[in-house]
C-alpha cells in the first residue's frame, strides 16, 4: 500500500510542479528497471507487483539502448536479443527519449528521474513508472 501511495505521489508531483531534470542525472537511467505502475490517460492506474521481464538500459553520450531481459532465480538474465536504440533530446526542462526501430518511430517524455525510480509519458498519454530492479537470488 505504501508503494502505491509513494508512486501516486510521485506522479502527482510530476504533474503539479514544473520539475526540471538535470542532464547529469541521466546517468541514473543506467541499469535494470521494472514497471511498477501504469497510469492511463483517463486517470485509472494498474500496479505491477511482479514482472517476468525487466528493461536493461545503457546511456552514453545522449544515446541509449533498452533491452528486455528475463531474470532467473540464480541472479542471471536471459535476453531474446531485441534491443531498442534511442536518442535523448533536451526539451524545455526535461528530455525526450526518441526511438526509431525499422519502420516504427515514437517518443517518450521523461517526467521524473531519481536514483531508484523514473517515469515516462508516451504519445498515448500513458505514464509508466519504473523502479530499480532488485534481483532475487535463491542460491546461498
Backbone as JSON, one array per atom type, in Angstrom:
{
  "sequence": "XXXXXXXXXXXXXXXXXXXXXXXXXXXXXXXXXXXXXXXXXXXXXXXXXXXXXXXXXXXXXXXXXXXXXXXXXXXXXXXXXXXXXXXXXXXXXXXXXXXXXXXXXXXXXXXXXXXXXXXXXXXXXXXXXXXXXXXXXXXX",
  "N": [[0.83, -1.18, 0.0], [1.95, 1.23, 0.8], [3.85, 1.55, -1.2], [2.24, 2.04, -3.44], [0.98, 4.45, -2.75], [3.25, 6.04, -2.57], [4.21, 6.03, -5.26], [2.01, 7.12, -6.61], [2.02, 9.64, -5.44], [4.43, 10.52, -6.45], [3.82, 10.74, -9.17], [1.79, 12.69, -9.08], [3.3, 14.81, -8.16], [4.93, 15.18, -10.36], [3.06, 16.1, -12.22], [2.05, 18.36, -10.92], [4.1, 20.17, -10.48], [6.54, 22.14, -12.11], [8.96, 20.47, -12.81], [12.33, 20.34, -13.33], [14.7, 18.31, -15.06], [17.93, 17.49, -14.45], [20.67, 17.27, -16.66], [22.89, 15.84, -15.82], [21.82, 13.9, -14.21], [20.9, 11.99, -15.92], [22.47, 9.73, -16.14], [21.53, 8.15, -14.15], [19.66, 6.54, -15.32], [20.93, 4.28, -16.24], [21.06, 0.77, -15.96], [19.05, -1.9, -14.47], [15.56, -2.06, -14.75], [12.15, -2.17, -13.63], [8.68, -2.13, -14.43], [6.5, -0.51, -12.28], [4.07, 0.68, -12.12], [1.35, 1.72, -14.2], [-0.17, 4.58, -15.38], [-3.07, 5.46, -16.82], [-4.36, 7.51, -19.53], [-6.91, 8.34, -18.85], [-6.79, 8.54, -16.13], [-7.05, 6.27, -14.59], [-5.27, 3.54, -13.03], [-2.79, 0.92, -13.06], [-1.18, -1.41, -11.07], [1.91, -3.1, -10.87], [3.18, -5.86, -9.39], [4.83, -8.0, -9.77], [7.17, -8.8, -12.25], [7.92, -10.45, -15.24], [9.66, -9.73, -17.17], [12.29, -7.36, -17.43], [13.67, -4.08, -18.01], [16.79, -3.4, -19.41], [18.84, -0.76, -19.36], [21.16, 1.28, -21.04], [23.1, 4.15, -21.1], [24.91, 6.51, -23.0], [26.6, 9.34, -23.96], [24.25, 10.9, -24.68], [22.78, 9.05, -26.05], [21.1, 5.9, -26.14], [20.34, 2.48, -25.16], [17.74, 0.06, -24.86], [17.0, -2.96, -23.54], [14.99, -5.79, -23.36], [14.99, -8.07, -20.77], [14.98, -11.27, -19.14], [14.9, -12.09, -15.85], [16.42, -14.73, -13.92], [16.22, -17.22, -11.29], [18.76, -17.56, -10.32], [20.0, -15.17, -10.38], [20.91, -14.32, -12.79], [20.44, -13.1, -16.21], [18.35, -13.52, -19.07], [18.09, -12.91, -22.56], [16.26, -12.1, -25.54], [17.58, -10.85, -27.47], [16.45, -8.61, -28.56], [16.75, -5.3, -28.95], [16.14, -1.9, -28.31], [17.04, 1.14, -29.73], [17.71, 4.45, -28.72], [17.58, 8.06, -28.76], [18.49, 10.78, -26.71], [16.83, 13.71, -26.27], [17.03, 17.06, -25.47], [14.36, 19.0, -24.13], [12.7, 21.81, -23.31], [12.37, 21.84, -19.88], [12.96, 19.21, -19.56], [13.52, 15.9, -20.94], [13.31, 14.12, -24.03], [12.89, 10.76, -24.98], [13.74, 9.4, -27.84], [12.79, 7.04, -30.07], [13.7, 4.85, -32.73], [12.88, 2.3, -34.81], [13.17, -0.01, -37.22], [10.44, 0.39, -39.22], [9.08, 1.82, -37.39], [8.51, 4.52, -35.15], [8.77, 6.48, -32.23], [8.17, 8.55, -29.31], [9.02, 9.19, -25.9], [8.33, 11.11, -23.05], [10.45, 12.12, -20.53], [9.47, 12.23, -17.31], [10.01, 12.15, -14.51], [12.99, 11.6, -12.6], [14.99, 9.8, -10.58], [17.44, 8.22, -8.38], [16.45, 5.69, -7.83], [14.06, 5.44, -9.16], [12.01, 6.25, -12.02], [9.94, 8.0, -14.4], [8.03, 7.92, -17.42], [6.2, 9.48, -20.06], [4.14, 8.4, -22.6], [3.22, 8.75, -26.13], [0.52, 8.25, -26.2], [-0.43, 9.24, -23.88], [-0.11, 7.68, -21.63], [1.43, 7.04, -18.52], [4.34, 5.58, -17.48], [5.66, 4.17, -14.69], [8.69, 3.41, -13.29], [10.71, 1.28, -11.26], [13.86, 0.66, -9.73], [15.23, -2.46, -10.47], [15.45, -5.19, -8.29], [17.25, -7.99, -8.04], [16.29, -11.41, -7.39], [17.93, -13.8, -5.67], [18.22, -17.11, -5.17], [20.23, -18.79, -4.54], [22.61, -19.77, -2.09]],
  "CA": [[0.0, 0.0, 0.0], [2.86, 2.37, 0.87], [4.45, 1.71, -2.53], [1.24, 2.63, -4.33], [0.83, 5.84, -2.35], [4.5, 6.7, -2.94], [4.28, 6.24, -6.7], [0.97, 8.08, -6.98], [2.53, 10.95, -5.03], [5.47, 10.86, -7.42], [3.15, 11.16, -10.4], [1.14, 13.97, -8.81], [4.37, 15.8, -8.09], [5.35, 15.43, -11.74], [2.04, 16.92, -12.87], [1.78, 19.59, -10.2], [5.25, 21.05, -10.47], [7.37, 22.19, -13.32], [10.19, 19.91, -12.3], [13.33, 20.15, -14.38], [15.59, 17.17, -14.88], [19.31, 17.87, -14.74], [21.31, 16.35, -17.61], [23.82, 14.97, -15.09], [21.06, 12.8, -13.62], [20.54, 11.0, -16.94], [23.23, 8.51, -15.88], [20.71, 7.32, -13.26], [18.87, 5.6, -16.12], [21.69, 3.05, -16.46], [20.77, -0.35, -15.07], [17.88, -2.76, -14.65], [14.34, -1.39, -14.29], [10.88, -2.87, -13.82], [7.5, -1.28, -14.35], [5.76, -0.68, -11.03], [2.7, 1.17, -12.29], [0.98, 2.45, -15.41], [-1.3, 5.48, -15.19], [-3.68, 5.66, -18.13], [-4.75, 8.89, -19.84], [-8.18, 8.64, -18.16], [-6.53, 8.64, -14.7], [-7.0, 4.95, -13.96], [-3.9, 3.02, -12.96], [-2.59, -0.51, -12.82], [0.06, -1.65, -10.34], [2.58, -4.35, -11.19], [3.99, -6.29, -8.25], [5.8, -8.99, -10.27], [7.44, -8.66, -13.68], [8.75, -11.52, -15.81], [10.67, -9.06, -17.98], [12.74, -6.06, -16.96], [14.4, -3.33, -19.02], [18.19, -3.09, -19.14], [19.1, 0.5, -20.06], [22.54, 1.77, -21.07], [23.16, 5.51, -21.63], [26.24, 7.05, -23.25], [26.63, 10.47, -24.9], [22.9, 11.27, -25.11], [22.19, 7.94, -26.8], [20.9, 4.79, -25.23], [19.71, 1.24, -25.6], [16.83, -0.56, -23.9], [16.87, -4.37, -23.89], [14.12, -6.58, -22.47], [15.68, -9.26, -20.26], [14.21, -12.08, -18.19], [15.74, -12.55, -14.74], [16.15, -16.07, -13.41], [16.38, -17.32, -9.84], [20.18, -17.57, -9.94], [20.51, -13.81, -10.45], [21.34, -14.03, -14.17], [19.41, -12.59, -17.1], [18.29, -14.04, -20.44], [17.5, -11.95, -23.49], [16.0, -12.61, -26.88], [18.4, -10.05, -28.36], [15.69, -7.48, -29.08], [17.2, -4.07, -28.31], [15.65, -0.65, -28.9], [18.01, 2.22, -29.66], [17.04, 5.74, -28.62], [18.37, 9.27, -28.6], [17.96, 11.65, -25.67], [16.71, 15.04, -26.85], [16.57, 18.06, -24.5], [13.16, 19.76, -24.48], [12.3, 22.66, -22.19], [13.03, 21.44, -18.63], [13.0, 17.75, -19.48], [14.15, 15.23, -22.07], [12.55, 13.14, -24.78], [13.57, 9.55, -25.43], [13.25, 9.25, -29.21], [13.08, 5.69, -30.55], [13.49, 4.53, -34.15], [13.09, 0.87, -34.98], [12.64, -0.42, -38.53], [9.52, 1.39, -39.74], [8.37, 2.37, -36.25], [9.18, 5.64, -34.5], [7.94, 7.03, -31.16], [8.88, 9.3, -28.28], [8.53, 9.2, -24.52], [8.82, 12.26, -22.3], [10.95, 11.78, -19.2], [8.73, 13.07, -16.37], [10.75, 12.2, -13.25], [14.2, 10.77, -12.62], [15.73, 9.69, -9.32], [18.37, 7.09, -8.44], [15.75, 4.41, -7.71], [12.79, 5.45, -9.89], [11.79, 7.26, -13.05], [8.67, 7.83, -15.11], [7.96, 8.47, -18.77], [4.85, 9.6, -20.62], [4.21, 8.09, -24.03], [2.41, 9.58, -27.02], [-0.89, 7.97, -25.92], [-0.77, 9.83, -22.59], [0.13, 6.75, -20.52], [2.64, 7.27, -17.74], [4.94, 4.35, -16.98], [6.51, 4.41, -13.53], [9.67, 2.34, -13.14], [11.55, 1.24, -10.07], [15.07, -0.11, -9.97], [15.0, -3.89, -10.27], [16.25, -5.88, -7.28], [17.18, -9.42, -8.38], [16.09, -12.41, -6.34], [18.91, -14.87, -5.83], [17.9, -18.16, -4.21], [21.45, -19.54, -4.23], [23.28, -19.23, -0.89]],
  "C": [[0.88, 1.26, 0.0], [3.48, 2.64, -0.49], [3.49, 2.44, -3.47], [1.07, 4.12, -4.01], [2.07, 6.63, -2.75], [4.53, 7.02, -4.43], [3.18, 7.18, -7.2], [1.38, 9.49, -6.6], [3.59, 11.44, -6.0], [4.86, 11.38, -8.71], [2.47, 12.51, -10.21], [2.16, 15.09, -8.73], [4.83, 16.17, -9.5], [4.35, 16.32, -12.46], [1.92, 18.3, -12.23], [2.9, 20.6, -10.24], [5.92, 21.05, -11.83], [8.76, 21.75, -12.9], [11.17, 19.71, -13.45], [14.2, 18.95, -14.02], [16.97, 17.59, -15.33], [19.95, 16.82, -15.64], [22.28, 15.4, -16.91], [23.11, 13.77, -14.49], [20.71, 11.72, -14.63], [21.29, 9.68, -16.74], [22.47, 7.58, -14.92], [19.87, 6.3, -14.02], [19.61, 4.28, -16.37], [21.28, 1.98, -15.45], [19.51, -1.1, -15.43], [16.67, -2.11, -14.0], [13.12, -2.26, -14.54], [9.74, -1.88, -13.67], [6.79, -1.57, -13.03], [4.31, -0.23, -11.18], [2.55, 1.82, -13.66], [-0.25, 3.28, -15.08], [-1.83, 5.82, -16.58], [-4.14, 7.1, -18.3], [-6.04, 9.3, -19.13], [-8.02, 8.71, -16.63], [-6.53, 7.31, -13.97], [-5.57, 4.45, -13.96], [-3.9, 1.52, -12.72], [-1.22, -0.67, -12.18], [0.6, -3.02, -10.7], [3.48, -4.73, -10.01], [5.06, -7.29, -8.66], [5.94, -8.79, -11.77], [8.31, -9.82, -14.15], [9.84, -10.97, -16.71], [11.03, -7.73, -17.34], [13.52, -5.39, -18.1], [15.83, -3.1, -18.54], [18.54, -1.89, -20.01], [20.57, 0.87, -19.92], [22.53, 3.13, -21.77], [24.62, 5.9, -21.84], [26.11, 8.16, -24.29], [25.27, 10.78, -25.51], [22.27, 10.26, -26.06], [22.03, 6.79, -25.83], [20.33, 3.57, -25.92], [18.83, 0.72, -24.47], [16.6, -1.99, -24.38], [15.97, -5.04, -22.87], [14.89, -7.83, -22.07], [14.77, -9.96, -19.26], [15.14, -12.54, -17.08], [15.4, -13.99, -14.37], [16.49, -16.11, -11.93], [17.82, -17.37, -9.38], [20.8, -16.18, -9.99], [21.03, -13.42, -11.82], [20.15, -13.55, -14.99], [19.51, -13.27, -18.46], [17.65, -12.96, -21.31], [17.22, -12.63, -24.82], [16.76, -11.79, -27.92], [17.7, -8.84, -28.94], [16.06, -6.22, -28.29], [16.65, -2.87, -29.06], [16.7, 0.42, -28.67], [17.24, 3.53, -29.58], [18.05, 6.86, -28.47], [17.7, 10.12, -27.54], [18.0, 13.08, -26.2], [16.24, 16.01, -25.77], [15.34, 18.8, -25.02], [12.67, 20.5, -23.25], [13.08, 22.24, -20.94], [13.13, 19.94, -18.48], [13.7, 17.19, -20.71], [13.15, 14.29, -22.73], [13.44, 11.95, -25.08], [12.96, 9.24, -26.78], [13.73, 7.93, -29.78], [12.83, 5.59, -32.05], [13.85, 3.07, -34.31], [12.39, 0.44, -36.26], [11.72, 0.68, -39.06], [8.72, 2.06, -38.63], [9.19, 3.48, -35.61], [8.25, 6.2, -33.43], [8.82, 7.76, -30.16], [8.2, 9.1, -26.93], [9.14, 10.42, -23.84], [9.23, 11.8, -20.91], [10.31, 12.75, -18.2], [9.47, 13.25, -15.04], [11.96, 11.29, -13.37], [14.92, 10.9, -11.29], [16.67, 8.5, -9.43], [17.64, 5.75, -8.45], [14.4, 4.38, -8.42], [12.83, 6.49, -11.01], [10.43, 7.01, -13.68], [8.76, 8.5, -16.47], [6.49, 8.53, -19.19], [4.95, 9.35, -22.11], [3.24, 8.96, -24.83], [0.91, 9.36, -26.84], [-1.34, 8.55, -24.58], [-0.62, 8.89, -21.41], [1.45, 7.1, -19.84], [3.1, 5.93, -17.18], [5.9, 4.73, -15.86], [7.39, 3.19, -13.33], [10.35, 2.44, -11.79], [12.76, 0.37, -10.4], [14.82, -1.56, -9.6], [15.98, -4.44, -9.24], [16.17, -7.37, -7.56], [16.96, -10.3, -7.15], [17.07, -13.54, -6.61], [18.64, -15.91, -4.76], [19.11, -19.02, -3.87], [22.13, -18.93, -3.01], [24.63, -18.61, -1.21]]
}
